[in-house]
Structures are given as structure tokens and as C-alpha cells.
């Protein structure tokens, strides 16, 4: 499915009473009874896609447990071992089993389809499918008993092969996520220890960078400046980049739902088999079309805009733009106008999305700092994980290069924070100075 095929159906798209976003957005409006994210389930879904494996039909933890004991009983000389194995690996919803090797999380894949988790899973699995990189085999550091569990588990898996349903809105982050996941899977124990941190970090970074890029659809997205401080630092008023970062971000978050809800109509929302494309990608393809095709599409965009504004009770436009870029700007402005009117249901809905970002997606990265107000912070745990991901398979990395890798992922620091990071890494013994020059500071991984 192509952009042209999606847009060919634009004249047939009925403007819905409700505004919906089914693609690209990893969170939905905040609900008072939200149970929070199940990152084990999200990891299971992502790993199933990365390893191209899924459970065979009818496979459950119960059937797997029975198969394990059928396998082990002839090999055990002490019957009491069965009870010990049951306690170690299968009690408390098999919590012990999920600490053996990441691949067992595939048992939790179905839980990733619940409303709270499925939107993150959808975004991240599409990253994996789009990049098509080969991920390492797991279970390299299990003991002899756990190897029996892992070997038996292979019988419960079958090959899977899915195609991406979305083109990544942020290709630069799609590539980095896939590379970082591949690196973590070479260290299965470290991955399991940091699983929640990893997915929480990428959920926030993706959502934040999506917001910062949502209005820049005239070109392909890239990492936009978003300044953090360490959670142990002071946020003095003269640190302007730090003080302004959160406020600038939250303004852009308010544009996410409006623009993406408009984009739904350009991607055949009623066709579940249609591949969904970002607005910047749609524009690129349209501008590459033959002039005659562009002219026909331009008329469709004008008619869609007219119907869209009429359905939402907005005044008619006196004159429509003469280019596709101009029409997409008008449609984006129309969507934002719809959701900006205080006292309307649309304004309330959008406010709930902004609240969901603040209170669910970004809660680990926001602190209130006196007169500086809310600032973006990063804890030492997140910093160490980010450092290990950035260094990757290398033994060490020059500090300025490390900061560049941070920025690629959407994490920016001012000079004061950079010095605070060096001091922190020196305290834990991860820094090697070749000279007194700041350019000669090298940082090692912690694993």
C-alpha cells in the first residue's frame, strides 16, 4: 500500500463525528482508573516481533509447565526437586520463569493487546519491522536446569513474519531503538534488570520528539533540542535552556492529537490493511507525483478541507492554497483550531491527552524546582542506561561523542549538566582522563 493509493480514496472518506487517532501515538487520554503500563507485556510483544517467533496455538504457561515436568521427571533422582522447581519458576504467575531469559516474556504477548499497552507496542513493533535487522539469539548465560526450560520452550514457538503497518514517524529514533534493543539482547540479564527503564525511556523520548517534530512536516524529522538536568542538580534561573524546555515541549504536545487525527483521513482509516504514513512522508510523495496527478489530488484536498471544516462548524475558507504544502498547512491549522476552542468537547479531549503525557508518559522525567517551575530531569539510573546504550559494543567512548549520542536520542544537556555528568561518572569509576583537556575524557560502560 502506497501514499498514492491511500490518497486515491480521500474523496470517499466520511468525516466522523468523533476524532480518533489510531496510528503513531503511543498513549491515549488519561483515565482515572488507568492501571499503568505493563512493560513485561510490551517487551514480550517487541521480542516476539524481533525474534520472529510466536507461541503455537493453544500454548499457555500451564501447558508449558506440564511439558517441563514431563521432560525433567526421568532426569531427576529426587522427587522433591519437582516441588522446588515449581516454587522457583512457576509460582506467583511464573515470576521466576520470566527472570531466566527474555524470550519467556513472549508468554505475555497477549497482555500487550490491552488498551494501556497496545499503542506503545504498536509503535515499537513497527520500528522493528521497518528496520529489519537481525537480533542476537538469547539464553546464552543460563545454568544447566534453565537450559532445559529454554530448550523445551522452543517447542512452544513457531516462526512468524509480519509486515509493518506504519512507516515510522521518526525514522532516526526507529533506527536507534532497534540498535539499542539489539545491544541489550546481547546482555540478557542486564536487559531483564533494566527492562522497565528501557521501554519507559523510549516511550518518553519518542512521544517528546514526536511532539517537537509534529509541526515540522515540510522535511524529514530529526532530533530536536530538549534540555534535561540531572535530578541531583539545581535549576537556577540563569539556565534558560533548562527553564524553558518543559514549557516549550508541552505546547507542542497539545498539537499531537489534532494533527494526527487529521492525518488519519489521509491514510484510509477504514482500511485495516492500508499502511499508514507520516504527514512529512505524504508530502514528499505528493510533491514527487506527476503534475496531472498532483492537480487531481489538489482538488480532492480542497473538497476534503471544505467538508472537514463544515462538519466541525468552522467558517468556510475564502481562498484555498495553490500547492499541496499549502493545503496540508491549512488542514493542520484547521485541526488545531477545532481542538483549541475552550468549552468544547474537543478541547476537553485534547486536554486529557496532554494530561496523559504529563502524568503517565513523562512523570519520571519532570520535577518542580522552585522559581524555575517544572523542568526535565534524568535520574542516575536512566543516565547509566543511556550511557551504556550510547557506547554500545565499543569498550569506551570519548565524552563529547557520548553527548552527541545522547542528543541523537533526544537528550540534550547544557554545559553545567555536562560537568555534573563527568563528576558523577568519575565517582563511580567510569571515566578515564588522557589529559586535563575535556576532549581527552573517555567514558566506559558499566557492564
C-alpha positions as CSV (number, residue, x, y, z in Angstrom):
1,X,0.0,0.0,0.0
2,X,1.4,3.4,-1.0
3,X,0.7,7.1,-0.2
4,X,-0.9,7.5,-3.7
5,X,-3.3,4.5,-3.0
6,X,-4.3,6.0,0.3
7,X,-5.0,9.4,-1.1
8,X,-6.9,8.0,-4.1
9,X,-9.6,7.1,-1.5
10,X,-9.7,10.6,0.1
11,X,-13.0,11.6,-1.7
12,X,-14.7,8.6,-0.2
13,X,-13.6,9.3,3.4
14,X,-16.6,10.3,5.6
15,X,-15.9,12.8,8.3
16,X,-16.5,11.0,11.6
17,X,-18.5,12.5,14.5
18,X,-15.6,11.5,16.8
19,X,-12.0,12.4,16.4
20,X,-9.7,9.4,16.6
21,X,-6.0,8.6,16.4
22,X,-5.2,5.0,15.6
23,X,-1.6,5.4,14.4
24,X,1.8,6.8,15.6
25,X,0.7,7.9,19.1
26,X,1.9,5.6,21.9
27,X,-0.5,7.0,24.6
28,X,-4.2,7.9,24.8
29,X,-6.2,10.3,27.0
30,X,-5.6,9.9,30.7
31,X,-8.2,7.9,32.6
32,X,-8.7,7.9,36.4
33,X,-8.7,4.1,36.6
34,X,-5.6,3.6,34.5
35,X,-3.5,0.6,35.8
36,X,-0.3,1.9,34.2
37,X,1.9,0.2,31.7
38,X,2.9,-3.4,31.8
39,X,6.4,-3.2,30.4
40,X,6.8,-7.0,30.6
41,X,3.9,-7.4,28.2
42,X,5.2,-4.7,25.9
43,X,8.6,-6.3,25.9
44,X,7.0,-9.7,25.1
45,X,5.3,-8.2,22.1
46,X,8.5,-6.4,20.9
47,X,10.6,-9.6,21.4
48,X,8.1,-11.7,19.5
49,X,8.5,-9.4,16.6
50,X,12.3,-9.0,16.9
51,X,12.9,-12.8,17.1
52,X,10.2,-13.5,14.5
53,X,8.7,-16.1,16.9
54,X,5.2,-16.6,18.3
55,X,3.5,-19.1,20.6
56,X,2.0,-22.1,18.9
57,X,-1.8,-22.3,19.1
58,X,-3.1,-23.3,22.5
59,X,0.2,-22.7,24.3
60,X,-0.1,-21.4,27.8
61,X,2.0,-21.3,30.9
62,X,0.1,-24.3,32.3
63,X,0.8,-26.5,29.2
64,X,4.4,-25.4,29.2
65,X,4.8,-26.2,33.0
66,X,3.4,-29.7,32.4
67,X,5.7,-30.2,29.5
68,X,8.7,-29.1,31.6
69,X,7.9,-31.6,34.3
70,X,7.3,-34.4,31.8
71,X,10.8,-33.6,30.4
72,X,12.6,-33.3,33.7
73,X,11.0,-36.2,35.7
74,X,13.0,-39.0,34.0
75,X,16.2,-37.0,34.6
76,X,15.6,-36.3,38.3
77,X,16.7,-38.7,41.0
78,X,15.0,-36.8,43.8
79,X,11.2,-36.4,43.6
80,X,11.3,-33.4,45.9
81,X,13.1,-31.5,43.1
82,X,9.7,-31.1,41.3
83,X,8.3,-29.1,44.2
84,X,11.4,-26.9,44.3
85,X,11.3,-26.3,40.6
86,X,7.6,-25.4,40.8
87,X,8.4,-22.9,43.6
88,X,11.4,-21.4,41.8
89,X,9.9,-20.9,38.3
90,X,6.1,-21.3,38.2
91,X,4.7,-19.8,41.5
92,X,3.4,-16.2,41.6
93,X,2.3,-16.2,38.0
94,X,5.7,-17.7,36.9
95,X,7.6,-14.6,38.0
96,X,10.8,-16.8,38.4
97,X,10.5,-18.0,34.8
98,X,10.5,-14.5,33.4
99,X,13.8,-13.8,35.1
100,X,15.5,-16.7,33.4
101,X,15.7,-15.4,29.8
102,X,13.9,-12.5,28.0
103,X,12.3,-14.8,25.4
104,X,9.9,-16.2,28.1
105,X,8.2,-12.8,28.0
106,X,6.6,-13.9,24.8
107,X,4.1,-15.7,27.0
108,X,2.9,-12.2,27.9
109,X,2.3,-11.0,24.4
110,X,-1.5,-11.2,24.6
111,X,-1.4,-8.8,27.5
112,X,0.3,-6.3,25.3
113,X,-3.0,-6.0,23.3
114,X,-4.8,-4.4,26.3
115,X,-5.7,-0.8,25.8
116,X,-3.0,0.6,28.0
117,X,-0.1,-1.3,26.4
118,X,-1.1,-1.8,22.8
119,X,-0.3,1.7,21.5
120,X,3.3,1.6,22.7
121,X,3.6,-2.0,21.4
122,X,2.2,-0.9,18.0
123,X,4.8,1.9,17.6
124,X,7.8,-0.2,18.8
125,X,7.0,-3.3,16.8
126,X,6.6,-1.2,13.7
127,X,10.1,0.2,14.4
128,X,11.4,-3.4,14.5
129,X,9.6,-4.5,11.3
130,X,10.7,-1.4,9.4
131,X,14.4,-1.7,10.3
132,X,14.6,-5.4,9.5
133,X,17.8,-6.0,11.5
134,X,18.9,-9.4,12.7
135,X,18.7,-9.8,16.5
136,X,21.0,-12.0,18.6
137,X,20.0,-15.3,20.0
138,X,19.2,-15.3,23.7
139,X,19.7,-17.6,26.7
140,X,23.5,-17.6,26.5
141,X,24.1,-17.4,30.2
142,X,21.6,-19.8,31.7
143,X,22.5,-22.7,34.0
144,X,22.0,-26.4,33.1
145,X,18.5,-26.6,34.6
146,X,17.4,-23.4,33.0
147,X,18.7,-24.7,29.7
148,X,16.2,-27.5,30.0
149,X,13.5,-24.9,30.3
150,X,14.7,-22.9,27.4
151,X,15.1,-25.9,25.1
152,X,11.6,-27.1,26.0
153,X,10.2,-23.6,25.3
154,X,11.5,-23.8,21.7
155,X,8.9,-26.5,21.1
156,X,6.2,-24.0,22.0
157,X,7.3,-21.4,19.4
158,X,6.7,-21.2,15.7
159,X,8.0,-18.8,13.1
160,X,6.2,-15.5,12.4
161,X,6.6,-13.0,9.8
162,X,4.7,-9.7,9.9
163,X,4.8,-6.6,7.7
164,X,4.9,-3.1,9.2
165,X,1.5,-1.3,9.4
166,X,3.1,2.1,9.9
167,X,6.0,3.9,8.4
168,X,7.9,5.3,11.4
169,X,7.1,8.9,12.1
170,X,10.6,9.3,13.5
171,X,13.0,7.2,11.4
172,X,16.0,8.4,13.3
173,X,14.6,7.1,16.6
174,X,13.3,3.9,14.9
175,X,16.9,3.0,13.9
176,X,18.3,3.8,17.3
177,X,15.7,1.9,19.2
178,X,16.3,-1.2,17.1
179,X,20.1,-0.9,17.5
180,X,19.8,-0.3,21.3
181,X,17.5,-3.3,21.7
182,X,19.9,-5.5,19.7
183,X,22.7,-4.4,22.0
184,X,20.7,-5.2,25.1
185,X,19.7,-8.6,23.9
186,X,23.4,-9.5,23.8
187,X,23.3,-9.0,27.6
188,X,20.1,-10.8,28.5
189,X,20.5,-10.4,32.3
190,X,21.1,-6.7,32.0
191,X,18.1,-6.3,29.7
192,X,15.8,-8.0,32.2
193,X,17.2,-5.8,35.0
194,X,16.6,-2.6,33.1
195,X,13.6,-3.6,31.0
196,X,11.1,-1.1,32.5
197,X,13.7,1.7,32.4
198,X,14.4,1.0,28.7
199,X,10.8,1.0,27.5
200,X,9.8,3.8,29.7
201,X,12.7,5.9,28.4
202,X,11.9,5.2,24.8
203,X,8.2,5.8,25.3
204,X,9.0,9.3,26.7
205,X,11.7,10.1,24.1
206,X,9.5,9.1,21.2
207,X,6.5,10.9,22.5
208,X,8.5,14.1,23.2
209,X,10.4,14.1,19.9
210,X,7.1,13.3,18.0
211,X,5.6,16.5,19.6
212,X,8.7,18.6,18.8
213,X,8.5,17.4,15.1
214,X,4.8,17.3,14.6
215,X,4.6,20.8,13.0
216,X,7.8,20.4,11.0
217,X,6.3,18.1,8.4
218,X,7.8,20.0,5.4
219,X,11.0,18.0,6.0
220,X,12.0,14.6,7.5
221,X,12.2,14.7,11.3
222,X,15.4,14.9,13.3
223,X,16.3,15.1,17.0
224,X,15.2,18.5,18.3
225,X,16.8,20.1,21.4
226,X,15.2,19.1,24.6
227,X,17.3,20.0,27.7
228,X,17.5,18.0,30.8
229,X,19.4,18.3,34.1
230,X,20.5,15.5,36.4
231,X,17.9,15.0,39.2
232,X,20.6,15.9,41.8
233,X,21.3,19.3,40.2
234,X,20.0,22.8,41.0
235,X,18.0,24.5,38.3
236,X,19.0,28.1,38.7
237,X,17.1,30.8,36.8
238,X,20.0,31.8,34.6
239,X,19.9,28.3,33.0
240,X,17.5,29.5,30.3
241,X,17.6,26.4,28.1
242,X,16.7,24.2,31.1
243,X,14.0,26.5,32.4
244,X,12.2,26.8,29.0
245,X,12.5,23.2,27.8
246,X,9.4,21.7,29.5
247,X,7.2,24.7,28.7
248,X,8.2,24.6,25.0
249,X,7.6,20.8,24.9
250,X,4.1,20.8,26.5
251,X,2.9,23.5,24.0
252,X,3.9,21.1,21.1
253,X,2.3,18.1,22.9
254,X,-1.1,19.9,22.6
255,X,-0.7,19.8,18.8
256,X,-0.2,16.0,18.6
257,X,-3.8,14.8,18.8
258,X,-5.2,17.5,16.4
259,X,-2.6,16.9,13.7
260,X,-2.6,13.1,13.9
261,X,-6.4,13.0,14.0
262,X,-6.5,14.9,10.7
263,X,-3.8,12.7,9.2
264,X,-6.0,9.6,9.8
265,X,-8.2,10.7,6.9
266,X,-5.1,10.7,4.5
267,X,-4.3,7.1,5.4
268,X,-7.6,5.2,4.7
269,X,-8.8,5.0,8.3
270,X,-11.4,2.3,7.4
271,X,-9.0,0.1,5.6
272,X,-7.1,-2.0,8.2
273,X,-4.7,-3.3,5.5
274,X,-3.7,0.2,4.4
275,X,-0.2,1.2,5.5
276,X,-0.1,4.4,7.5
277,X,2.3,7.2,6.5
278,X,3.6,10.3,8.5
279,X,2.5,13.7,7.2
280,X,6.0,14.6,6.1
281,X,6.2,11.4,4.1
282,X,2.9,12.0,2.5
283,X,4.0,15.5,1.4
284,X,7.3,14.1,0.0
285,X,5.4,11.5,-2.1
286,X,2.8,14.1,-3.3
287,X,5.5,16.5,-4.4
288,X,7.2,13.7,-6.4
289,X,3.9,12.8,-8.3
290,X,3.4,13.8,-11.9
291,X,1.8,17.2,-12.3
292,X,-1.5,15.9,-13.6
293,X,-1.8,13.5,-10.6
294,X,-0.9,16.4,-8.3
295,X,-3.7,18.6,-9.8
296,X,-6.3,15.9,-9.3
297,X,-5.2,15.4,-5.7
298,X,-5.2,19.1,-5.1
299,X,-8.9,19.2,-6.0
300,X,-9.6,16.3,-3.6
301,X,-7.7,18.1,-0.8
302,X,-9.8,21.2,-1.3
303,X,-13.0,19.3,-1.2
304,X,-11.9,17.3,1.9
305,X,-11.0,20.5,3.7
306,X,-14.3,22.1,2.8
307,X,-16.2,19.0,4.2
308,X,-13.9,18.8,7.2
309,X,-14.4,22.4,8.2
310,X,-18.2,22.3,7.6
311,X,-18.6,19.1,9.7
312,X,-16.8,20.8,12.6
313,X,-18.8,24.0,12.4
314,X,-15.9,26.2,11.1
315,X,-16.3,29.1,8.7
316,X,-15.6,28.4,5.0
317,X,-12.2,29.4,3.6
318,X,-12.2,32.4,1.3
319,X,-9.4,31.1,-0.9
320,X,-7.6,27.7,-0.8
321,X,-3.8,27.3,-1.1
322,X,-2.4,26.5,-4.6
323,X,0.1,23.9,-3.5
324,X,-0.1,20.6,-1.6
325,X,2.2,22.1,1.0
326,X,-0.2,25.0,1.5
327,X,-3.2,22.6,1.7
328,X,-1.5,20.5,4.3
329,X,-0.8,23.6,6.3
330,X,-4.5,24.6,6.1
331,X,-5.6,21.2,7.1
332,X,-3.2,21.2,10.1
333,X,-4.3,24.6,11.1
334,X,-8.0,23.6,10.8
335,X,-7.4,20.6,13.1
336,X,-5.6,22.7,15.7
337,X,-8.4,25.3,15.5
338,X,-11.0,22.6,16.2
339,X,-9.3,21.5,19.4
340,X,-8.4,24.9,20.7
341,X,-11.8,26.3,21.5
342,X,-12.3,26.3,25.2
343,X,-15.5,24.9,26.5
344,X,-15.9,22.4,23.7
345,X,-15.7,18.6,23.9
346,X,-12.7,18.6,21.6
347,X,-10.8,20.9,23.9
348,X,-11.6,18.6,26.8
349,X,-10.4,15.6,24.9
350,X,-7.2,17.2,23.9
351,X,-6.5,18.4,27.5
352,X,-6.8,14.8,28.6
353,X,-4.2,13.7,26.1
354,X,-1.8,16.4,27.4
355,X,-2.5,15.3,30.9
356,X,-1.8,11.7,30.0
357,X,1.6,12.8,28.6
358,X,2.5,14.7,31.7
359,X,1.2,12.2,34.3
360,X,1.9,8.9,32.6
361,X,4.5,9.2,29.9
362,X,6.7,11.9,31.3
363,X,6.2,11.5,35.1
364,X,9.6,10.0,35.7
365,X,11.3,13.0,33.9
366,X,9.6,16.0,35.4
367,X,10.4,17.8,38.7
368,X,9.2,21.1,40.1
369,X,12.2,23.3,41.0
370,X,11.0,26.4,42.9
371,X,11.0,29.5,40.9
372,X,12.2,27.6,37.8
373,X,8.9,25.7,37.8
374,X,8.8,22.3,36.1
375,X,12.0,21.1,34.5
376,X,13.0,17.9,32.7
377,X,15.3,15.8,34.8
378,X,17.1,12.5,34.3
379,X,17.9,10.1,37.2
380,X,21.2,8.4,37.6
381,X,19.6,5.0,36.6
382,X,18.4,6.5,33.3
383,X,21.7,8.2,32.7
384,X,23.7,5.0,33.2
385,X,21.3,3.1,30.9
386,X,21.6,5.8,28.3
387,X,25.4,5.8,28.6
388,X,25.6,2.0,28.1
389,X,23.2,2.2,25.1
390,X,25.2,5.0,23.5
391,X,28.6,3.3,23.9
392,X,27.1,0.0,22.8
393,X,29.6,-2.6,21.6
394,X,32.5,-0.2,22.0
395,X,34.8,-0.5,25.0
396,X,34.7,3.2,25.7
397,X,33.7,6.5,24.1
398,X,35.1,10.0,24.1
399,X,32.9,12.2,26.2
400,X,31.9,14.7,23.5
401,X,31.0,11.8,21.2
402,X,28.9,10.3,24.1
403,X,27.0,13.6,24.4
404,X,26.4,13.5,20.6
405,X,24.9,10.0,21.0
406,X,22.6,11.4,23.8
407,X,21.4,14.2,21.5
408,X,20.7,11.7,18.7
409,X,18.3,10.0,21.1
410,X,16.7,13.3,22.1
411,X,18.5,14.0,25.4
412,X,20.4,17.4,25.5
413,X,22.4,18.9,28.3
414,X,23.8,22.4,28.9
415,X,27.4,23.0,30.0
416,X,26.7,22.9,33.7
417,X,25.0,19.5,33.3
418,X,27.8,18.2,31.2
419,X,30.3,18.9,34.0
420,X,27.9,17.3,36.5
421,X,27.8,14.2,34.4
422,X,31.6,14.0,34.3
423,X,31.8,14.3,38.1
424,X,29.1,11.6,38.6
425,X,30.8,9.2,36.2
426,X,34.2,9.8,37.8
427,X,32.7,9.0,41.2
428,X,31.6,5.6,40.0
429,X,34.9,4.9,38.2
430,X,33.7,5.1,34.6
431,X,35.9,7.9,33.4
432,X,39.4,7.8,32.1
433,X,41.3,11.1,31.5
434,X,44.0,11.0,28.9
435,X,44.9,14.6,29.9
436,X,43.4,17.6,31.6
437,X,41.7,18.5,28.4
438,X,37.9,18.0,28.3
439,X,38.3,16.4,24.8
440,X,40.5,13.7,26.3
441,X,37.9,12.3,28.7
442,X,36.7,8.8,27.9
443,X,33.7,7.0,29.4
444,X,33.4,3.3,29.9
445,X,30.3,1.1,30.1
446,X,29.1,-0.3,33.4
447,X,28.5,-3.8,32.1
